[in-house]
């Protein structure tokens, strides 16, 4: 029984790690697109970016103060880390729901 619990926790760690890195990669890609194409911060492209990366909404509130390097680094860092945490949190919830509510026989 101990090895089953250990493998279950290992699976959770792998799922959380993969989703955290995926969330960070998506946020980094969107942030780089925003820096190269500032028009992304408005219209349908902005709505799509916020749907994929909800912390990207900070771009609308930060706006003009991203002129300095420090504010750009802080904003981009917050967006990237926050999206990674958001994806990992969602994955943890789904993992909990599956392991709690799905019968063990259906998971194998």
N, C-alpha and C positions, 0 to 999 in steps of 0.2 A: 504494500500500500504506500509505503514511503516513496518508492521510485515513481509511482503514478503521480503523486502530488508534485514531486520534483519536476517531472516532464511537463506537467500542466503549467507550472510557474515558468519554466523555460519557454514554453510556447507563448505565454503572455509577454514575456520580456522581448521575444523576437517580434511579435506583432506590434508592441509599443515602439520598439526601435525603428522598425520599417516605416510605420505610419508617421512617426516624428520626423524622420529624414525626408519622407515624401512631402509632408506639409512644408518643411523648410525649403525644399527644392522648388515647389510650386510658388511659394512666396518670393523666393529669390528670382525666379524667372519673370514673374509679374513685375517685381520692383525694377529689374533691369530693363524690361520693356518700357516701363513708365519713365525711367531716366532717359532712354533713347527716343521715346515718342511721348512727349508731355500731353498730347491730345488724348491719351488713354485715360486721363483723369476726368473725363466727362463723357456723357452720352451712354450708348449701349455697351461700349467697350468697358467703361467704368463699372457698369452693373454686372457684367460678366466677371470682371476681375474681383469684385466684392463677393460674388457668389462662390467663386473658387477659393478666395482668400479674404474672409471677413475682416481681418485686421487692416486690409488695404483701405478701409474707410478713413483711416487716419490721414491719407493723402489729401482728402478733401478739406480736412480741418487744418492741416499743416500749411498747405498752399505756398505762400510766398516766403515763409521762413526757411525753406529748404535751400536757400541760396548759400548758406555757410556749409562747410564740410562737416562740422560737428553735428549740425542739425540733420543733415542728410544721413550720416552714419547712424545717429541715434534713431531716427525714424525708420530707416531700412532694417536696422537690427531688431527693433521692437516688432515690426511687421513680420520678419522672418521667424523669430523665436515664438511670437504669439501664435502664428499659424501652425508651427510645429506642435506646440502644446495643445492647440485646439484639435488638430487631427488625432494626436495620441489620446486625448481625453475621449473623443468620440469612439475611437477604436476600443478603449478600455470599457466604455459603456456597452458597446456591441458584444465584446467578449464576455462581459459579465452576464448580459441578457441571454446569450447563447448557452453558456455553461449553466445558468440557473434554470432556464425555462425549457430548453430543448432536452428531451429525454436522452440519456446516455447512449442508448441503442441506436438512435437516429444520427448521432454524431460520428459513429464509427463506420 
